[in-house]
């Protein structure tokens, strides 16, 4: 009987040890060289888009796109204005794709605490061969109804956006700044059977005024909303550019995030010169899914 009592006491003691161990505070972290305990960093901030000093974001973007074109005919001289061409829809009249799934890359650098520089690139490159349903004046060429028109529309946009954080806390950040977009546009139409061909292209830089807002909802979730816009009219040029973006991010690890969002991009150019006489309007909008590596 005494031996049984000793055995029961030993078993109860062994069962109590893990519970007692769980109540013990975790051992303090120690310096790898001196062995001295390291004091906890009270100023350590929660990893979030507000504390990221650098990130690379890879995005799958699946937007719908609509394009409006008008290619004017060159004036006969004597200072006369160009002859307006036919306003056409790139998708309905020329048969260009209305959806362009693609990958995108975005990079951000934080300079000190409140200065950020975002770099991004966007491109559309579409081609089609389509029998048109109406007569189209495409620059100096006239395409008749039922002509098989081979067309292409290209748009390349490289953006640099700088913002200064007028508000920055551990949970909220609000930035204002200046963006510059380097744009190149090209449009081409041809009826190979009749040896008719017209091609125009133009390039330039366009500024925007950006506004960025970030909210760290919790330790792992954050929301980012931003927009930038500007309209300008100078001499023989009129144009506008806008971009609106919103997303939710999940912080899987301190340096890796997953997210989903929605982006809208609107561009409008109307130029009266020898290189690109006419109008180019493009609306792009669609959902996106992304991963982000940050430090």
C-alpha positions in Angstrom: 0.0 0.0 0.0 2.9 2.4 0.9 4.5 1.7 -2.5 1.3 2.4 -4.3 1.0 5.7 -2.5 4.6 6.7 -3.5 3.9 5.7 -7.1 0.7 7.9 -7.2 2.5 10.8 -5.6 5.2 10.6 -8.3 2.7 10.5 -11.1 0.9 13.5 -9.8 4.2 15.4 -9.5 5.1 14.5 -13.1 1.7 15.8 -14.3 2.1 19.0 -12.4 5.5 19.8 -13.9 4.3 20.8 -17.5 1.6 23.0 -16.0 4.2 24.7 -13.8 6.6 25.0 -16.8 3.8 26.7 -18.8 3.4 29.3 -16.1 7.1 30.1 -16.2 8.0 33.3 -18.2 9.9 32.7 -21.4 13.7 32.9 -21.0 15.1 36.3 -21.8 17.0 36.7 -25.1 20.7 36.9 -24.7 23.6 38.5 -26.6 25.3 35.9 -28.7 28.8 37.1 -27.6 28.6 38.3 -24.0 25.6 36.1 -22.9 24.0 39.1 -21.2 20.2 39.4 -21.4 18.9 41.7 -24.1 16.3 44.3 -22.9 13.1 44.3 -24.9 12.9 47.1 -27.5 10.0 49.3 -26.5 10.2 51.3 -29.7 9.9 48.3 -32.0 7.1 48.9 -34.5 4.7 46.4 -36.0 5.7 45.4 -39.6 3.2 47.1 -42.0 3.2 49.2 -45.1 3.8 52.2 -42.8 7.1 50.9 -41.6 8.4 49.3 -44.8 11.5 51.0 -46.1 11.6 49.1 -49.4 9.3 46.7 -51.2 8.9 44.9 -54.5 5.4 44.0 -55.5 4.5 41.4 -58.2 0.9 41.8 -59.4 -1.4 39.8 -61.7 -3.7 42.5 -63.3 -6.7 41.4 -65.3 -8.3 44.7 -66.6 -10.9 45.5 -69.1 -9.8 48.2 -71.6 -11.6 50.6 -73.9 -9.9 52.8 -76.4 -11.1 55.7 -78.5 -9.0 56.9 -81.5 -9.1 59.7 -84.0 -6.2 60.0 -86.4 -6.3 63.3 -88.3 -5.2 63.9 -91.9 -2.2 66.2 -92.4 -3.2 69.7 -93.6 -2.4 70.6 -97.3 -0.2 73.5 -96.1 -0.5 77.2 -96.0 -1.0 77.1 -92.2 -4.3 75.3 -92.4 -5.3 73.0 -89.5 -5.3 69.2 -89.9 -8.4 67.5 -91.3 -10.2 65.6 -88.5 -10.4 61.9 -89.0 -13.2 59.5 -87.9 -13.6 58.8 -84.2 -13.5 55.0 -83.8 -13.6 52.5 -80.9 -10.6 50.3 -80.9 -12.5 47.4 -79.6 -15.8 47.6 -81.6 -14.6 49.1 -84.9 -11.1 47.6 -85.2 -11.5 44.4 -83.2 -8.8 45.0 -80.6 -8.9 42.8 -77.4 -11.1 44.3 -74.7 -9.3 42.5 -71.8 -5.5 42.2 -71.3 -4.4 40.0 -68.4 -0.8 40.7 -67.5 1.9 40.9 -64.8 3.1 44.1 -63.3 6.0 45.1 -61.1 6.0 48.0 -58.5 8.9 49.2 -56.3 8.9 51.6 -53.4 11.8 53.3 -51.6 11.4 55.1 -48.3 13.9 57.9 -47.8 14.2 58.6 -44.1 10.8 58.4 -42.4 8.4 60.5 -44.3 9.6 60.5 -47.9 8.6 57.8 -50.4 9.4 57.1 -54.0 7.2 54.7 -56.0 8.2 53.3 -59.4 5.8 51.4 -61.7 5.3 50.5 -65.3 2.3 49.7 -67.4 2.0 48.6 -71.0 -0.7 47.6 -73.5 0.2 46.1 -76.9 -2.7 44.9 -79.0 -3.1 43.9 -82.6 -6.1 42.7 -84.7 -7.3 42.0 -88.2 -10.9 42.9 -88.6 -13.4 43.6 -91.4 -14.8 47.0 -90.6 -18.5 47.8 -90.8 -18.3 51.4 -91.8 -16.1 53.8 -93.7 -13.3 55.2 -91.6 -11.0 58.2 -92.3 -7.8 57.0 -90.7 -5.2 59.8 -91.1 -4.5 60.3 -94.8 -6.1 57.0 -95.7 -9.8 56.1 -96.2 -10.8 52.6 -95.3 -14.1 51.5 -96.8 -16.8 49.3 -95.3 -15.9 45.6 -95.4 -12.2 46.3 -95.8 -10.0 43.9 -93.8 -8.1 46.3 -91.6 -4.9 45.3 -89.7 -4.5 47.6 -86.8 -2.5 48.0 -83.6 -2.5 50.2 -80.6 0.4 50.5 -78.1 0.7 52.4 -74.9 3.7 52.5 -72.6 3.7 54.3 -69.3 6.6 54.6 -66.8 5.7 56.4 -63.6 7.7 58.0 -60.7 5.6 59.1 -57.8 7.0 61.0 -54.8 5.0 61.6 -51.6 5.7 63.2 -48.3 3.9 61.9 -45.3 2.1 64.9 -43.7 0.6 62.4 -41.1 2.4 59.3 -39.9 1.6 57.2 -36.9 1.9 53.5 -36.1 -1.5 52.9 -37.7 -2.1 55.8 -40.1 -0.1 57.5 -42.9 -1.3 60.2 -45.3 1.0 61.4 -48.1 1.0 64.2 -50.7 3.4 64.8 -53.5 4.1 64.9 -57.2 4.1 62.3 -59.9 5.7 62.2 -63.4 4.6 59.8 -66.1 6.7 59.2 -69.2 4.2 58.1 -71.9 4.6 56.7 -75.4 1.6 56.0 -77.7 1.5 54.5 -81.1 -1.5 53.7 -83.5 -1.4 51.9 -86.8 -4.0 50.9 -89.4 -3.5 49.2 -92.8 -5.5 47.5 -95.6 -2.8 45.3 -97.1 -4.9 44.3 -100.1 -5.1 47.9 -101.2 -1.6 48.9 -100.0 -3.1 51.5 -97.6 -1.1 52.3 -94.5 -1.1 54.9 -91.8 1.0 55.0 -88.6 1.4 57.8 -86.0 3.3 57.9 -82.7 4.1 60.3 -79.9 5.9 60.5 -76.6 6.2 62.9 -73.7 6.0 63.4 -69.9 2.9 64.2 -67.9 2.7 65.3 -64.2 0.0 64.3 -61.7 -0.8 65.3 -58.1 -0.9 62.1 -55.9 -2.7 61.4 -52.5 -1.8 58.2 -50.6 -3.6 56.8 -47.5 -2.5 53.7 -45.5 -4.4 52.2 -42.5 -2.9 49.4 -40.5 -6.1 47.7 -39.4 -4.5 45.1 -37.1 -1.2 43.3 -36.7 -1.6 41.4 -40.0 -4.2 43.4 -42.0 -3.8 46.8 -43.7 -5.6 48.9 -46.3 -4.0 51.1 -48.9 -5.9 53.7 -51.0 -4.3 56.1 -53.4 -5.2 58.4 -56.3 -3.5 60.9 -58.6 -4.9 63.2 -61.3 -4.1 66.2 -63.4 -5.6 67.9 -66.5 -3.6 70.3 -68.7 -4.1 72.3 -71.9 -1.1 74.1 -73.5 -1.1 75.4 -77.1 -1.8 72.5 -79.4 -1.9 69.9 -76.6 -4.7 68.9 -74.2 -4.6 65.9 -71.9 -5.4 64.4 -68.6 -4.2 61.4 -66.6 -5.8 59.7 -63.6 -5.1 56.6 -61.6 -7.1 55.2 -58.6 -6.1 52.2 -56.6 -7.3 50.4 -53.4 -6.2 47.1 -51.8 -6.3 45.0 -48.7 -3.1 43.3 -47.5 -2.4 40.3 -45.3 1.0 40.2 -43.5 1.9 36.5 -43.7 5.4 37.1 -42.3 7.2 40.3 -41.3 8.7 40.4 -44.8 6.0 38.8 -47.0 2.5 40.0 -47.7 -0.4 38.8 -49.9 -3.2 41.1 -51.1 -6.0 41.9 -53.5 -7.3 45.2 -54.9 -8.7 47.1 -57.8 -7.1 49.7 -60.1 -8.6 52.3 -62.5 -6.4 54.2 -65.0 -7.7 56.9 -67.4 -5.7 58.6 -70.0 -6.6 61.3 -72.6 -4.4 63.0 -75.2 -5.5 65.3 -78.0 -2.6 66.7 -80.0 -2.3 68.8 -83.2 1.2 68.2 -84.6 3.0 66.3 -87.3 3.9 63.2 -85.1 0.5 62.4 -83.5 -2.3 64.5 -85.0 -5.5 63.3 -83.3 -7.0 61.9 -80.2 -6.2 58.9 -78.0 -8.4 58.0 -75.0 -7.9 54.9 -72.9 -9.7 53.6 -69.9 -8.3 50.6 -68.0 -10.0 49.0 -64.9 -9.9 45.7 -63.2 -9.1 43.5 -60.2 -5.6 42.5 -59.2 -3.9 40.0 -56.9 -0.4 40.4 -55.6 2.5 39.4 -53.4 4.9 41.8 -51.8 8.4 41.3 -50.4 9.4 44.2 -48.1 12.1 45.2 -45.6 
